[in-house]
């Protein structure tokens, strides 16, 4: 199927109120522009270098989300324009984003990335660390960030019960923190597991290959 057919097929499966983040990593500017022209305004990139190369070449009303692991020394390159950093996985990183946001006279939206998968390779905060950071945020420690919600990635497995259990863990934490401050975004679910994520309460999903096709990592 074409990119347009893929995009329309995904959109047709989303309940109202579920945000689609079109994950454009490794895909060319022309493909992103094509999806933008279909009405998509929110795009996700994994790497800072790739994002900073694409940003000047595309419409300025795109809301860019950084969804990959972010090193503290690279925050400064995106702080002037990034809409949301979904992958906040340490206090060190949150402090750096706060500092760079202040330099740019901005408030940057962030999601706390929670480690819900059993795989060792997944980044993320432990639940206790999330609660600690959120408490500091509520006490006013980070003046130039806005914690808008949580993000998580389930284990890459065929076992749907396990995926569901991991997503439910994140939803429970989201509900708990939501009692303390109204949160907007529960980001979970990708091309292979987004229907389960939506079933478990996701209101933002990150879809790449199901829209753009399989990625070309030779670039």
C-alpha positions in Angstrom: 0.0 0.0 0.0 1.0 3.6 -0.5 1.9 5.9 2.4 -1.4 7.7 1.9 -3.3 4.4 2.1 -1.3 3.3 5.2 -1.9 6.6 6.9 -5.7 6.6 6.2 -5.9 2.9 7.4 -4.3 3.8 10.7 -6.4 6.9 11.2 -9.5 4.9 10.6 -8.7 2.7 13.5 -8.1 5.4 16.0 -10.9 6.5 18.4 -11.5 10.2 18.8 -9.1 11.7 21.4 -6.2 9.4 20.5 -3.2 11.4 19.2 -1.1 9.9 16.4 2.6 10.6 16.5 3.9 9.7 13.0 7.4 8.3 13.6 9.5 9.4 10.7 13.0 8.2 11.7 15.2 7.2 8.8 12.5 8.3 6.3 13.2 11.2 3.9 11.8 14.7 4.1 9.6 14.0 1.0 7.8 11.2 2.9 7.2 13.4 5.9 5.9 16.2 3.7 3.5 13.7 2.0 2.0 12.7 5.4 1.9 16.4 6.5 -0.1 17.2 3.4 -2.6 14.6 4.5 -3.2 16.6 7.6 -0.7 15.1 10.1 1.0 17.7 12.3 2.7 15.6 15.0 5.9 13.7 14.1 8.4 11.8 16.2 12.1 11.4 15.7 14.6 9.2 17.6 17.9 10.9 17.0 18.8 14.6 17.5 21.1 14.8 14.5 18.4 13.5 12.2 15.8 15.8 13.7 18.0 18.9 13.4 18.7 18.1 9.7 15.0 17.7 8.9 13.6 20.5 11.0 14.7 23.4 8.7 13.3 21.7 5.6 9.8 21.2 6.8 6.8 23.3 7.8 7.2 25.2 11.0 3.8 24.2 12.4 4.9 20.6 12.8 4.9 19.6 16.5 8.1 17.6 16.8 8.4 14.9 19.5 11.8 13.4 20.4 11.0 9.8 21.3 14.4 8.1 21.4 17.0 8.0 24.1 18.3 11.5 24.6 21.8 12.3 25.9 22.1 15.4 28.1 24.8 17.0 25.9 22.4 17.1 22.9 19.4 18.8 24.6 20.7 22.2 23.5 20.4 21.4 19.8 16.6 20.9 20.0 15.6 23.1 23.0 14.6 26.0 20.7 11.9 24.2 18.8 11.0 20.8 20.2 7.4 20.5 21.3 7.6 17.4 23.5 10.5 15.2 24.7 8.8 11.8 25.4 11.9 10.0 26.6 12.9 11.6 29.9 14.5 8.7 31.7 16.7 10.4 34.4 16.7 13.3 36.8 20.0 14.5 35.2 18.2 14.8 31.9 15.2 16.6 33.3 17.5 19.2 34.9 19.3 19.7 31.6 16.0 20.2 29.7 14.9 22.7 32.3 18.1 24.6 32.0 18.1 24.7 28.2 14.4 25.6 28.1 15.1 28.6 30.4 18.0 29.7 28.0 15.5 29.6 25.1 12.8 31.4 27.2 10.5 28.5 26.7 8.6 25.8 28.6 9.2 22.3 27.1 6.6 19.6 27.4 8.1 16.3 28.6 6.8 12.7 29.3 8.5 10.6 31.9 9.6 7.3 30.3 8.7 4.4 32.5 10.5 1.0 32.3 7.6 -1.4 32.0 9.2 -4.0 29.7 11.1 -7.0 31.0 13.8 -6.5 28.3 17.1 -5.2 29.5 17.6 -3.0 26.5 14.7 -0.7 27.2 15.4 2.6 28.8 13.2 4.1 31.5 12.6 5.2 35.0 11.5 2.8 37.8 8.1 3.5 39.2 9.6 4.8 42.4 11.9 7.2 40.5 8.9 8.5 38.6 7.0 9.3 41.8 10.1 11.0 43.2 10.6 13.2 40.1 6.9 14.0 40.0 7.0 15.1 43.6 9.9 17.4 42.9 8.1 18.8 39.9 5.0 19.5 41.9 7.1 21.3 44.5 8.3 23.7 41.9 11.9 22.4 41.2 11.6 22.5 37.4 10.2 25.8 36.3 10.7 25.5 32.6 9.3 22.1 31.9 5.7 20.8 31.8 5.3 17.2 32.7 2.3 16.3 30.5 2.2 12.5 31.0 4.0 9.2 30.8 5.5 7.1 28.0 6.4 3.4 27.9 7.3 0.6 25.6 6.1 -3.0 26.1 8.3 -6.0 25.7 8.7 -7.1 22.1 6.9 -10.4 22.3 4.0 -12.4 20.8 2.5 -12.8 24.3 -0.4 -10.4 24.2 -1.2 -11.0 27.9 2.3 -9.8 28.9 2.0 -6.7 26.7 -1.4 -6.0 28.2 0.0 -6.4 31.7 2.8 -4.0 31.1 0.6 -1.4 29.5 -1.9 -1.8 32.4 1.0 -1.1 34.9 1.7 2.2 33.1 -2.0 3.1 33.0 -2.3 2.5 36.8 0.7 4.8 37.5 -0.8 7.4 35.1 -4.1 7.3 37.0 -2.3 7.6 40.4 -0.3 10.6 39.3 -3.3 12.1 37.7 -4.9 12.5 41.1 -2.0 14.9 42.0 -2.0 16.9 38.8 -4.1 16.6 35.7 -2.0 14.8 33.1 -2.8 14.9 29.3 -0.8 12.2 27.7 -0.4 8.5 28.1 1.9 7.5 25.2 2.1 3.8 24.6 1.7 1.5 21.6 3.6 1.3 18.3 2.9 -0.3 14.9 2.7 -3.9 16.3 0.8 -3.3 19.5 -1.2 -0.1 19.4 -4.6 -1.7 19.4 -3.8 -3.3 22.8 -2.4 0.0 24.0 -5.6 1.8 23.2 -7.6 -0.9 24.8 -5.5 -0.3 28.0 -6.0 3.5 27.9 -3.4 5.0 25.7 -4.4 8.4 24.3 -1.2 8.8 22.2 0.4 6.2 20.0 3.7 6.2 18.1 3.4 4.7 14.6 6.3 4.5 12.1 6.5 1.4 9.9 2.8 1.0 9.6 2.6 4.4 7.9 6.0 4.8 6.1 6.9 1.2 5.5 9.9 -0.7 6.9 12.8 1.5 7.7 16.0 1.7 5.7 18.8 1.5 8.2 21.5 1.7 5.5 21.1 5.5 5.3 
